[in-house]
């Protein structure tokens, strides 16, 4: 890749600096935390609004956290066809249905509160 970048740029009488970032580890959700988060989400949002997806072959910087503590990567779901918000991430027309941000905030609070309640019950 470095050679291709350097040759393309030099062919245009420019210069380039090529820095390959280190790869992140695979993002692997903790099974126990995933079950916990799914339970809280279904309680808060209802059964029909929560679904588990098939594993993806992706890497995410969140994976560094998952190497340290049990966790669960969650997709919030910000697509809204009625509003024309239909483009995927990294697309130039990508947008977020901001109504989903309220749901995401409520979900994060519910997860934290339930986790703390369970920790308190264990003490």
C-alpha positions in Angstrom: 0.0 0.0 0.0 2.8 2.4 0.9 4.4 1.8 -2.6 1.1 2.4 -4.4 0.5 5.6 -2.4 4.0 6.9 -3.0 3.9 6.2 -6.8 0.5 7.7 -7.3 1.4 10.9 -5.4 4.8 11.2 -7.1 3.1 10.8 -10.5 1.1 14.0 -9.6 4.3 15.8 -8.4 3.2 15.6 -4.8 4.5 13.9 -1.7 2.9 11.7 0.8 3.5 10.4 4.2 2.2 6.9 4.8 1.4 5.7 8.3 -0.3 2.4 8.8 -2.3 2.3 12.0 -2.0 -0.8 14.1 -5.0 -3.1 13.8 -7.5 -3.3 16.6 -8.3 -6.8 18.0 -11.5 -8.5 17.1 -14.6 -7.1 18.8 -15.9 -10.0 20.8 -18.9 -9.4 23.1 -18.9 -11.1 26.5 -21.7 -13.6 26.6 -22.9 -12.8 30.1 -22.9 -9.0 29.5 -24.6 -9.5 26.2 -27.4 -11.4 27.9 -27.6 -8.8 30.6 -27.8 -5.9 28.1 -30.4 -7.7 25.9 -32.5 -8.3 28.9 -32.4 -4.6 30.0 -33.1 -3.5 26.4 -36.1 -5.7 26.1 -37.4 -4.6 29.4 -37.0 -0.9 28.5 -37.9 -1.0 24.8 -40.1 -4.0 24.4 -39.4 -7.4 22.7 -40.1 -6.2 19.2 -37.5 -3.4 19.2 -34.5 -5.5 20.2 -32.8 -8.0 18.1 -29.5 -9.8 18.1 -27.6 -9.8 14.8 -25.3 -12.4 13.4 -21.6 -11.9 14.2 -19.8 -9.6 11.8 -16.2 -9.7 10.7 -15.3 -6.2 11.9 -12.9 -4.5 14.1 -13.7 -1.6 16.3 -11.6 0.4 18.8 -14.2 -0.6 21.4 -12.5 -4.0 21.3 -9.6 -2.7 23.3 -12.1 -2.1 26.2 -13.5 -5.6 25.8 -10.0 -7.0 26.4 -10.0 -5.4 29.8 -13.6 -5.7 31.1 -16.7 -7.7 30.1 -18.8 -5.6 27.7 -21.2 -5.6 24.8 -21.0 -3.6 21.6 -24.5 -2.4 20.7 -25.9 -1.0 17.5 -28.4 1.7 18.2 -30.2 1.6 14.9 -30.4 5.2 13.5 -32.0 4.4 10.1 -35.4 5.9 9.4 -36.8 5.3 6.0 -39.8 7.6 6.6 -37.3 10.5 7.0 -35.1 9.4 4.1 -32.3 8.4 6.5 -31.2 5.2 4.7 -27.5 5.4 3.9 -25.0 3.2 5.7 -22.0 4.5 7.7 -19.1 5.9 5.7 -21.5 6.9 2.8 -21.3 10.6 1.9 -25.1 11.0 2.5 -25.0 9.1 5.9 -27.2 10.7 8.5 -28.6 9.8 11.9 -32.2 9.9 13.0 -31.6 12.0 16.1 -34.7 10.6 17.7 -32.7 7.4 18.2 -30.2 9.4 20.5 -32.9 9.7 23.2 -33.4 5.9 23.0 -29.7 5.3 23.2 -29.3 7.6 26.2 -32.2 5.9 28.0 -30.7 2.5 27.3 -27.3 3.5 28.6 -28.9 4.8 31.8 -31.1 1.7 32.2 -28.1 -0.6 31.8 -26.0 1.4 34.3 -28.8 1.5 36.9 -29.7 -2.2 36.6 -26.0 -3.1 36.8 -25.5 -1.0 39.9 -28.7 -2.4 41.5 -27.5 -5.9 40.9 -24.0 -5.1 42.4 -25.7 -3.6 45.4 -27.8 -6.7 45.9 -24.7 -8.9 45.8 -23.0 -6.9 48.6 
